[in-house]
Amino acid sequence: MVDAMADGVFTVNAEGNLVAWSVGAARITGYSSDEVIGKSCHILEGPNCKGFNKLAEFLENPTPYPWGICNQECKVWSKDGRELYLYGNVSVLRDDHGAIVGAVGTFTDLTSFILAKEKIRVLEEQARSRESFQQMIGRSAEMQEVFRRVRLAAQGDVPVLLTGESGTGKELAARAIHALSARKDKPFLAINCSAVPETLLESELFGHVKGAFTGAIRDKVGVFQAAEGGTLFLDEVGDTSPLLQLKLLRVLQESEIRRVGDEKNVKVDVRFVTATNKDLKHLLTTGAMREDFYYRIRVFEITLPALRERREDLPLLVNHFIAEGSNVHAHPINDVARDAMKQMMKYTWPGNVRELRNAIEHAFVTAEGDCLSVLDLPPEIRTTAPLSRSASIKEPLTPEQQAERDRIFDALRETRGSKTKAARLLGYSRVTLWKKLKQFGIRGTSSQVR
C-alpha cells in the first residue's frame, strides 16, 4: 500500500539514518532504496539545498512541535542534480517506554507547481515593467519607444533634450535618465526657467558672490555647483534669453561656470538635461533661440507623446491614479463606470497626463460611492467636445504650414479657445486667425472658441 502512494514515504532511526524508502520516494528523488538505506538523510543535501535540515533537530527535541509532528517545506537535491521543492510531514516513533527510536515521514513533490508559479511571477513582472518604467506608465508603442530611448540616454553622458506638450511627463523622463545612469547616487536638481525672473535666473544657475548686486548679502552656490556629479534638469529652456543661452553654452563646452560678480571660473561636472514644450526650430527663425545652443542641447532628443496619441494607456493611468488617490483620501474608489471611461477615452486631454491626474483628484472629491461615474468628472470633460485637429484639409500641408497649424492649435488650447487672446498671442489680427483656422481645418465648439 505504501509503495502504491504517489507521495514519498520514509523512516529513519534515532540517529537520522534511513531505514525504509518507498517506491514513491525513489521515483521523486531518483535514489533507489538500495542507494539510501543505512545512509544519513543528508544524502539529499546539495548546493543551496538543505534537504531535511530540521529532521535531526526534531529527533533530538520534538517538544516544540504540536502533536509531535514537524511540517516543513524544503528544497532537496535529486540524484540527477535537479532542485526539488518538497512539502513533508515527519512524526516521531517511540518505544514502550516513551523513548524516541526514529521517525516516519512523507513528502509531496511541489516542484512543477513552484516553478510554474515562479514563471507566472516573472511574466507578471515583465508585464509590469512594460507598463511601468521609473514611474512612467504606458504599454503603447509610443511609450515603449520612450522607455527605450531613456535607457539609451542613461548609458551615456551627452546632453538630452526632452520635447513634448505640457503635462506629458518630461520631468519624470529626466528623473528616469538620472536614476538609471552612473550618476544615480549624486544629486538630481530641477529648475523651471520660466518660473524664475530672467534677472534672478543667472544667479540661481551659477550662484553669486557677496555684493554682486543689491541684496547679495552673502555668497550663494548656484544649482550647477549644488548638482556636482549629478544631473541638472532645466525645464522650459525655450524661455531663456539668447544671452543666458550663450552662458549656458559655455558651461556645456568648457564644463566650468563663473558666479555672478566673481572673477574666476569654477569647474563643474554635471549631466545636462533640458526640456521644452515649444517649437525650438521656430524660435530659431525668430532669433529667440541661438542656433549653436540649440544643437548643443539637442545631441539626443526624446519626444514625449501627448495623451491623445496613446489612448490605449489611459485606462492604465486612470487605475494608477485611482490606486494612488485611494491611499490618500478618506474613501477609496474601487471601480470606474463604463460611461465615465468612455467619456475619458473620447476626450482629447489638452493638459495631457497632468490634466488626467487632476480629473481623478476631482472625482475623489465629488464621488459619493466607491465607483467613479461620469458625473464625477470635471464639467469640461463630461459635457464639451474639445478642439479637434482632424477637420478635412484639401491639400497636404508643407512642414512650415504644419508647424504653423500646430502653433495655432496650441495657442487656442492655452487660451481655452479664445480666438481674440490666441490671435494676440500669435501676433495675428482676428481676421487673419479666422482665415488660418479655415485653411488649416481647426474647429471647436462655441463654448470653447469665442
Secondary structure, DSSP 8 states (H G I E B T S, - for coil): --TT-SSEEEEEETTSBEEEE-HHHHHHHS--HHHHTTSBGGGG-BTTB--STTHHHHHH--TTSGGGEEEEEEEEE-TTS-EEEEEEEEEEEE-TTS-EEEEEEEEEE-HHHHHHHHHHHHHHHHHHHHHEETTEE--SHHHHHHHHHHHHHHHS-S-EEEE--TTS-HHHHHHHHHHHSTTTTS-EEEEETTTS-HHHHHHHHHEE-TTSSTT--S-EE-HHHHTTTSEEEEETGGGS-HHHHHHHHHHHHHSEE--BT-SS-EE---EEEEEESS-HHHHHHHTSS-HHHHHHHTSEEEE---GGG-GGGHHHHHHHHHHHHHTTSSS---EE-HHHHHHHHHS--TTHHHHHHHHHHHHHHH--SSEE-GGGS-HHHHH----BS-S--SS---HHHHHHHHHHHHHHHHTTT-HHHHHHHHT--HHHHHHHHHHHT-B--TTT--
